[in-house]
Amino acid sequence: MQYWSVRNTTAGNILTQATNLARAQMEDMKNATNITTLTNGSDATNPIDEDGNPGGIYTRSWVVTNPFGGSASRQIQVSVSWSRLGQNRSVVLTTISRGNGT
């Protein structure tokens, strides 16, 4: 039972770290003063660790689309993926933003 408890706790920690990485990128992009300048991309230092520094297990990327047309808003989708115990996992967060934190 201890083995499974530790394994599940570790998996939960990894999922939380991945979600935090996605949320941090999402917030940075939502705070852009001009959302029309946002572009698709990924971290230049992938793979990254839980703090966004080079050398971890996570790969972070994002896609920016304009589903409503015009320049008033953008859809932002941030993905963080990793592989553990031979299985690929990912967290995907999606939002609509008008920029300036909204």
Secondary structure as the mmCIF struct_conf table of DSSP 4:
data_model
#
loop_
_struct_conf.conf_type_id
_struct_conf.id
_struct_conf.beg_label_comp_id
_struct_conf.beg_label_asym_id
_struct_conf.beg_label_seq_id
_struct_conf.end_label_comp_id
_struct_conf.end_label_asym_id
_struct_conf.end_label_seq_id
HELX_RH_AL_P HELX_RH_AL_P1 GLN A 2 LYS A 30
TURN_TY1_P TURN_TY1_P1 ASN A 31 ASN A 31
BEND BEND1 THR A 33 THR A 33
HELX_RH_3T_P HELX_RH_3T_P1 ILE A 35 THR A 37
STRN STRN1 GLY A 41 SER A 42
TURN_TY1_P TURN_TY1_P2 ALA A 44 THR A 45
BEND BEND2 PRO A 47 PRO A 47
STRN STRN2 ILE A 48 ILE A 48
TURN_TY1_P TURN_TY1_P3 GLU A 50 ASP A 51
BEND BEND3 GLY A 52 GLY A 52
STRN STRN3 PRO A 54 PRO A 54
BEND BEND4 GLY A 55 ILE A 57
STRN STRN4 TYR A 58 TYR A 58
STRN STRN5 THR A 59 THR A 65
TURN_TY1_P TURN_TY1_P4 PRO A 67 PHE A 68
BEND BEND5 GLY A 70 ALA A 72
STRN STRN6 ARG A 74 ARG A 84
TURN_TY1_P TURN_TY1_P5 LEU A 85 GLY A 86
STRN STRN7 GLN A 87 SER A 97
BEND BEND6 GLY A 99 GLY A 99
TURN_TY1_P TURN_TY1_P6 ASN A 100 GLY A 101
#
